[in-house]
Amino acid sequence: MKKTKLIAAAFTPMDHAGELRLSAIPEVVDFVLEQDVDGLFVCGSTGEFSSLSVLERMDVLAKYHDAIAGRTKIFAHVGSNSIQESRQLSKHAATLEVDAIAYAPPSYFRPADVGAVAECLVQVAAAAPKTPLFYYHIPPLTGVNIRAIDLLPIMAEQVPSFAGVKFSCTQMDDLARCVQYDDRRYEMLFGADEMLLAGLATGASGAVGSTYNFMTPYYRRVISAFEQGDMELAQREQSEASHHVHRILKHGGMNAIKATMNVAGPDCGPPRLPLQPLTEAQMQELGDEMRPILHP
């Protein structure tokens, strides 16, 4: 049986002035690799890509690439509101010989339909034709509400480097059809930590998530029980993991998840505007709740 991939969505370390703190990345990588992950997904939503310049994204990816030094797989997110920026980021990622690139579609002038999404992916693939390409399907943030299954036949015909979908959506019927498409031709990486078990049961071969940076043991127990066929135990383990995630999210969104990383291990600093850091009182409460969970 193939090992179920857990890929940590990497944070972008910053200082309190909102500047990149690239020097923190090697420590972050060492900590995350100790969590038993199978890769890092760099400059995605968790990495605050939309708040970074193109040059900053290149610098962050290069630093992660150097720090990883071949110890695990690296996925580079190249999505942008500008197709030219996405092509530029794709070319840069290809020069670093990353394991895969992922593309989330524009969210300001949105693609009108699946055909427009496909055209964007064709352009991105052409900039890095030898690098496996994933579509980053995250309608709650992009507002691009296509069904991923409708994209796959177009990719099969037009993009030889297309490798699969990072499926950050809870339309499980769509995921199920993507998994089964053309005799499981493409890899499906599920993107909802709180629903990992549902993704596994639907057939996803792995997952990408922010809380895999510091809570991987909880999810490995979910996976172990599922693979042993003990669904009742898998449900209990998933419920426990989800409970801890909800304890984090009551303090906010990505800002609270980044703050939890600071409680767990290496200090990744605050988020960049427009995200707001947690207040001192929130940080105190978060730390009191999560330290026993993260450092049992």
N, C-alpha and C positions, 0 to 999 in steps of 0.2 A: 504494500500500500504506500502511495506517495505521501510524504509528510505534508500536512496542511500548512501552507505558508501564512505566517503572521508578519506583516510589514509595518514598521512603525512610521507614522507620518511625522517627519522631523520638524522640530522647532527651529526658529531663527533667533539666535541669541542677540539681545540688544542691551544697550546701557540705558540709564535713566534719562538721557537726553534724546533717546530714540535713534541713536546711531548703532550700526552693526557692531557686534563684538565677536569677530571671527575667531579670536584667540580662544574662545570658550568651546568651539566645536569639537576639538579632539577629546576633551573630557566628556562631552555629551555623547559622542560616538562610543567611547569605551563603556560608559554607563549603560547605554541602550543595548549594546551587544551582549552585556552580561544578563540581560532580560530574556535571552533565548528567542530573539527575533531572526527572521530570515531575509531581512532587507530594510532599507530606509527609503522613504518617499520624500524627496527634497523639494522645498518651495511649492508645496501644495497649500490647501486652506490652512492647515495647522502652522505652516511656515509663513503665513501672512503674505503670500505672493502678491496679492493685489495692492499691497501697501509698499512694495519694493520697486525700485527702478530696475531696468534691464541689466545694467552693469552690476547692481547689487545682487541680483539673482545669479548672475554668472560667478561672482565672487563667492557667494554662499555655496553654490554647487561645487566649485573647484576646491573649496576648503573641505567640504564633506568628502569629496572624492579622495583627496589626499589623506584625510584622517582615517577613512575606511580602509584604504590601502589593500583592496582586494579581499578583505575578510568577510564581506557579505555583499549582497546585491544592492545596487543603487538605481532607483527610479527617479528620473528628473521630470518634474512637471513644467510644461512649456506653454500652458494656456495664457492668453492675454486678450484684451480687447482689440489689439492690433495684430493682424495676421502676419505683418512684416516682423514684428517683435517675436512672435511665436517661431517664425522661421529662423530668425537670428539665434534664439535660445536653443532651437533644435540643432542647428549646426554646431553651436558651442558644445552641447551635450554629446554630440557624436564625436567631436575631437577628443573628449575625455573617455570615450568608449564606455559610456554607462550601459547598464544592462537593458534599460528600456526608457522610453519617454512616454509621457501621458499628456493629453490635451483636453482641457476643459474649454468649451466654446465661449465666445464673447457674451458678456452679460449686459452691455449697454445698448449697442445696436445688435440685437439678438438675431441669429439665423432664423429665418421664417419657417423652415420645415426641415425634414430629414435630409433633403437634397442639398440644402445650403450647408448643413453640418458636414455632410460628406465632402463637399467641395473644400471646406476648410481643412479637413483631415488629409485630403489629397495634397494640398499645398504644404502642410506640415511634413508629411511623409517624404515629399520630394526634396526637402531640405536635409533630411537625414535618412536616406533610403535603405541603409543597412541596419538601422537601429529599430528593434521591435517597438511598435506604437500601440498604446492603449488609449481608448476613448474614456475620458473622465466624465461619467454621467452623474451629475449632481444638480438636478432640477431645482431643489429648494433654494440654492444659491444663485444659479445662472438664470433661472426662469426659462430655460430651454426645455420645453416639456414634450420632447419626442419620446417614442418608445424605442429603447435600445435595439430590440429585435429587428426593427425596420431598417436599421443602419447596417446590420451584419451582411446581408446579401450584396449591398453596394461595396462594402469593404472587400468582400471575397473576390469581387470582380475587378476592383480598381486599385487596391492597395496591398501588394504582396507582403509588406512588412507589418501589416495589422496583426496584433497578437491577442487582443481581447478588450475587456471593459473593466474599469474601476467603477463598480456599481454602487454609488452612494445614494441610494433611493430605496424606498420601502415597497415598491410595486413588485411583489414577489412573483406574480404571474409572469411579468416581463422578464425577470431574472431567470425563472424556470425555462422559458423558451430560449433565452440566450444560451443557457447551459447546454441545452439539447441540440442547438442549431448544428446542422451538418455533422452529426455524430460527435458532438463535443469538440468541435474544431478549435474553438477559442477559449482562452483562459478567462474565468470570471473571478474577480477579486472584490469581495463584498466590503462595503464601506460604512456600516452602521455597527459600532462596537456593542451597543446595548442589545443588538439582535443577531449577534454572531451565530448562535445556534440555528436560528431561522435560515440564515444564509447557508450554513453547512447542510441543513436538511434539504434545501432547495438544490444543492449541488455545487455551490461555489467551492473552488479549489484552494481558496485562501482569503485573506482579508487585509485591508489597510486601515489603520486607525490611530488616533492620537493617544488613546490611553494604553496602547501597546508599548509606549515608551516606558511605562512604570508599573503596569498591572498585568504583564504577560503571564505570570504564573496562574492567575485566576482564569484566564482564557485557555491556557494549556489544559487545565482541568476540565473545562467544557469540552474541548476537542477530544481529550482522552476518553471521557465517558461516552461521547457520541460514537467514536470509532469502535468502542467495545460493545456498542449496542445497548448501553444502559441509558435509555432516554430519560428516565425519571431522575437519575443522578445528574445527567447533563442539564436538565431543566433547573434543578436546584443550584447547580454551579453557575448557570447563566443568570439566574435570579440574583444570586449574591453579587456577581460582577456588576450587573445592571444597577443594583441598589447603591453600590459605591459610586458608580458614574453619576447617578442622580444626586447623590450628596455633593458632588463637585458642581454639577450644573445648577444647583439652586443658588449658587453665588454668581452666575453669569453664564457665558458661553465659552468661546475660545480663550478669552482672557482668564477665566477660572481654570481651564485645563492647563494653560501655560503656568499659572500660579502653582498648580498642583505639581508640575514638573519641578518647580523650585523647592517644593517641600520634599519631594522624593529624592532628589540628588543634585545634579549640577544646576547652578543658577543660570537660567536662560534670560533673566531680566523681565521687564514689563513688556506688554504688547506695544505696538506703535499705533498712534492715532490713525483712524478714528476709534479703535478699540481703547477702552479705558482700563487702567490697572485697578485691581481690587483695593479697597480701603484697608487701613491697618486693622480695623475691627474684623473685616471679612477675612483677611489673611490669618488672623489669630484663630478665628473659628475654623477655617479650613484646615489649618495646621493641626489643631487639636483633634479634629475628626479623622484626618487622613493619615497622620503619622503612625498610629497603631496598625493601620491597614497596609501601609507601604513599607513599614519597618517592623514586621511582626517579631 
